Amino acid sequence: MQTVLFIGLVWPEPTSSAAGTRIIQLVEFFLAQQATVVFASAAGKTPYSYPLDELGVDMVDIQLNDSRFDSFISELQPQIVVFDRFMIEEQYGWRVRQFSPHSLTILDTEDLHLLRQARQDVSKKNLPLNLYNATAKREIAAIWRSDISLIISRQEIEILKQHFSIPESLLYYLPFLENEIKEQEIQNWKSYSARENFMFIGNFLHAPNWHTVQRLKQEVWPLLKKRLPGAQLHIYGAYASEKVYQLHQPKEGFLIKDRADDARETMSNYRVLLAPIGYGAGAKGKFVDAMQTGTPSITTSVGAESMSENGTWNGFIEDDLSLFISKAVLLYQDQLTWESAQAHGAMLLNSTYGKTRIEPLFLTHIKQLLTSLPAHRQLHFIGEILHSQQLSSHKYMSLWIEAKNKV
């Protein structure tokens, strides 16, 4: 493997979101194959942007609607290009295909935006579930145009196959790539008696997280506080706004704690992760962090979607509000139940996310695609048709915007 180019929607922030963690895991995977990794983005860097250069990654600033990208990729000629979400494929996919046509293109969907949008419309607008929304038209087109799409959820693969007739050969299930939990790590976890309080964590720019915080404040915590008057609920998340800070009520035991510099270190101090997630999609990084730190959790079926194995969870999965409260109290108060949840979490993570099992299979699949790319593209000729259409529409729109910006 020679050169791998990542084109990022943003510069990854693993301390801010699971999406940032996911992209860093992919970068590290390719670095482990001795590839030269280049990461390019048109976004501005923040104080929380990951120092990719310390991993040996070349960092390149690019611009939207800028033909200098064409010269950049023509010279680079990467063997593989990874698009960070479908919006990036829309913006740069046609340029990659035109100026580096032999590059294997990989779309990392992060989670299915069409599914998240459909569930958000159900929750916020009281509309029936409609997967065939405007976001779907764009995201499905990007999946067809890409040589392979990485899907973090088995449930989402089934949706793509059953509802949109996407061939399985265009999809690859790739969960989080985690170090397995060893017995020594379990022994070093903080004990039940050394922990206290509930916590929730999630980037506030992500609508499902903000919705969950509102649910906690309005529906869950008032009932749970009555059952456990001595407990507190601490809310962590990046990019909190004034509407978030307004929920801070120390007298009620509901505290907004802002960003956690190290999510796992922070989580390891709490007894239970409380996450009544109402809508969303994909796998949730907060639950992987909980398993890695021996922190039992209680969530909904949407929260645990694609992450639970045969009902196994590091705590409880409950949609009914009254049962959710009762199970949260049990998990918080009963040490044997709590320790059993810990053990289930370690087992679940090792069997589902252990990278020593996942990465060799992924590498084999990528190598097979690299050696059979022309045949793979002929087999999925609809993608070639969409590329032809995209090249015309996006190319001339982009060139028009570039020319307009020069005036």
N, C-alpha and C positions, 0 to 999 in steps of 0.2 A: 504494500500500500504506500503510495507516494504522497500526494498532497490532498488534504481534505479542507474545503472551504465551508465555514459556517456563516450564514447570513442571518443576523439576529434582529428580531423586532426591537429589542432593547439590549443593552449590555447586561449580561446576567447578574442578578442579585440573589444569590442563594439564601441570604439572611432575610430577604423580603418575601419570597414566594417559593412554592414548590416547583414552579416553572423554571426558576433560576437554578435550583438544585438539579433538575432533570437535564438541563442543557450542559451543565458542568460534568455530569456523569457521562454524557455522550462524548464530550471533549476528551475526558480522561480515557475513555474506551479507545478512541482512535490514537491518542498519544501512546497507549500501551502497545499498539501495533506498529510502533516506530514510524508513524506517519508524520509528515509536516502539517501542522494544523494552523490554519489562518482563520481568524474571526473578524468579520466585517459587520459594521452596523452604521445606520444613518442617525441613530439616536444619540443624544448627549449622555455623557458619563455622569454618574452621581457619586457622592462619597461612599456609597454602598456597592458600587460596581466591583465585581470580582477581579482581582489582579491576575488576569489571564497570562500576562507576560511572565509572571513568576513560575508558571507551569511550562514555559517555553513556547507559548502560543504567540504568533504574530498578530498584532492588533491593528486593524486598518479602518480608518474613518472614511465612509462613503457618503454620497448624497442621493436623495430621491430625485428621480427624473433628471439624471445627469449622465451624459454619454461617456464621461471619463470612466465609469464602471465598465464599459465595453472594452476599453483599452486594458484596464486592470485584469479582467478575467481572460482576455485574449492572451495576455502574457503569462498569466498564472497557469492556465489550463489544468485545473484541479481534476484529479481522478474522481472525486466525489464532491457533491455540493449538498449541504444540509440546509433546508429552509426552516426557519423557526416560526412555525404557524402559517396558515394558508395565506394570510395577508402579504407575507414576504414572498411567497411563490408568485402571487399575482403581480407584485411589483418588479421582481427580478427574474422570474422564470423564463420569460421570452428572451431576455438578454443572455442568460446562461445558454439556452438552447441555440441561439444564433451564433454566439461567439466562442462557446466551448461545447460543441454538440455531442462530444463523446463522454461528457461527464455523467456519471450516475447521479440522478437527482433523488434525494430523500426528503420527504416532507415529515417533519416531526409535528404532529397535530397538537401535542400537549394534552388537550382533551377535545372532544367534539364540540365545537362552538355552536353548531346547529342544534345539538341536544340541549346544551345549556340555555340557549335562547328560547327554545320551545318550552322548557320547564319554567323559565323566568316569566314567560308570557302567561302561563297557567297560574303562577303564584301572584303576579302583580296585576294582571289585567283580567283575571278570571276567565281566560279563554280556554277552549279545549286544546289538548295537546296536538300541536301541528309541527311535525318534523320537516314538512316541505315548505319551509319558510325562506325568506330572502337570503339569509345566511347560508342555508343549505345549498342554494344554487351556486354560490361562490366556492364554498368549501368542497363540495363534491367535484366541481370542475377542477379544482387544484389537485385533488386526489387522483383523478384520471390523468392529469398532465404529468404527475410525478411518477418516477419509475417504481417507487415503493413508498408507502406511508407507514410511519411508526404509530401504533395505537397502544395507549397505555392501559386500556380496559377491554377485557373480553366481551363485556356487554356491548361496547361500542362497535366491535367487529361484527357482532351479530346484527346490530341495527344497520350497519352499512351493507351487509350482505342481503338481509331480508327486505329492507325497505328501499334500498337504492340499487340493488343488483350489482354491487361492486364485486369484481372477482376476488377470491381469496388470495390469488397470486399477486395482487396489488397491495395487500395489507400484511403487516407483520406485528404480532403482539409483542411488545417490549415494555415490561413493567419497570419500575424503579430498579436500579442496579445497586444493591446494598451488600455491604460486608455482613456475613453471617454472624449471628450472636453466639459467642463462645461461652462456655460454662464459667470461665473466669470473669467475664463481663457481668454475667448474672450475679455472681457473688459480690461484685462491687456496686451493684445497684443500691440506692438508698432504700432503707427498710420502710415498711408500713408506718411504724411509729415515728420515723424521722421526717415524714412528709405530712403536709396539711393543706387544706383548701382545694378548691376546684380551679381549673383554668381553661381558657379557650385561646386559640391563636390563629391568626389569618390576616393576610394583606387586605386592608380596608378598601383598596381600589377594586378588589374582586367582589362583584355584586353578591354572590352567594354568601360570602363571609359577613358582609354588612347585614344582610338579611338574617343570618344566624344570630348575630349580636343583638339585633332588635328582638328576635324571638326569645333569646335568653333574658333580656331585660323585662319584656312585657309579659311573657307567658310562663317561663320556666322558673326563673329565680324567685319571684314572689312566693311561689308554692314551696320550692325547695328550701328557702330560707326559714319558712315556718317549721319545717321538719328538722332542720339543722341550724338552729339560731346562732351557734358559735362559729359556723363556717363562713368563708368569703369566696367570692368568684372574681378572679383576676383575668382581665382581657388584654391580650397582647396583639400587636399588629403594626405593620409598616404603613406609613402614609395616612395616619389618622387626621381627620378634619375636625372642624369645630363641632359639627353635629355628633361626632363620636365622643369628643370630650364632654359634651353636655350630658352624657349618660353617666358620668363619673359621680357615684353617690356613696362615699365611704360609710355613712351612717347606715346604709342598707347593705353594706358588705359587697357592693358592686363597684369594682375599681378598674379604671382604664389605666393600663401600665405602659402603653406605647410600644415601641419596637423592642424586640428581644435580640440583643447582640448575638447570642448563641441560643437558638431555639431548643436544642437538646439539653444543654446545660440548665437552661431555665426550667424546662418541663420536668427535669429530674427531681425538682424540689416539691412537686405537687402530687397530691394523692390521686386525683382523677381528672381526666380530660373530658370536658362536657361539650358535646357538639351536636345539637339538634338541627342538623342541616336540612333545610326545606327543599332546596333545588340545587342543581349544579350538574357536573359531569366529570368523567375521568376518575383517576385515583387521587386520593387526598394525601399530600405529603405529611400533614400533621399526624395522621395515624401511623405512618411509618416511623416518624420521630417518637411517637408514643411507645411503639413496640421496641424500638432501639433503646429506650430509656427505662423500660419496665414500668410505664405509666398506664394503668388500665383506663379504658375509655368507654363512654356510652354515646351512641349516635343513632341515627335513623337508617332505614333501609337505603335511602339515597346516599347517605354518607358512607356506608359500608359497601356500596355497589361495586362489584368486580373485585373487591379486596378480601371479602370473607370466603373461606373455603368450607363448603358443606356446613355452614352455620357457625363455624369456628370464629371466635373474635376475642380480642383481649379485653373483654368486658361484656357489654350487652348491646344488642341492636333492637330498638323499640320505637315504634311510630306513635303509639297511643300516649298522649300526654301524661295521664295519671300513672300509667305503668312506667313511663320514662322516669318520672319523679321517684317512684318506689324503688326502681332498680338502681337509680343513682344513689339513693340513701343506703341501700344494701351494699353497694360497691364501696361506698365511703366508710361505712361503719363496721363491716364484717371482714376481719383480716383474712380468714380462710378463703372467702370468695374473692377478695382482692388478690391474694397470692396465686390462686388458681387462674385468674384472668391474666396475670403476668406470664405465667407458664404457657398459656394458650397463645399469647402474643409472640413470644419467642419462637414457638413452633411454627406459627403462621408465617412470620417473616422469613425464617430459614427455608421453608418449603416453597414460598411464593416469590421472594425477592432476592434470594441468594445469588450473587453475580457469578460465582464460580461455576454454577450450572448454566446460567442464562447466556453469558458472554460468548462461550465457544460456539454455541448454536447460532447466535447472531452473526458472528464472524464468518462462519461457513456459508450462511445465506448471502451475505454481502459479496463474498468471493464468487459464489455461483452467479450472481447477477452481473458482476463485472465481466465474467467470461462469456456471458450469453446475452449481452445487452441488446444488440440488434434484433435478435429473435424475440426477446422479451417485449420489445416495443412493437414489433409486428403483431404479436399475439394480442396486444391491447391497442388496436389501431384507433379506437375512439379517442384515446389520449393524443394521438398524432393529429387527428382532425381538430381537436380543441386547441392544440398548440398552434396550428395554422391560423385558426380564427383569433386566438389570443395575440399572436404576433402582429396581426394587422391592427386590431383595436387598441391594444395597450401600447404598441410601438408608436403609433401616430399621435395618440393622446399624450404620451410621455414627451415626444419630440415637440409637440405644440406647447406643453407646459414649460419645457426647457427654453424654447425660443421666447416665450412670453416673459419668463423671468430675466432674460437678458435685455429686454427693452427698458 
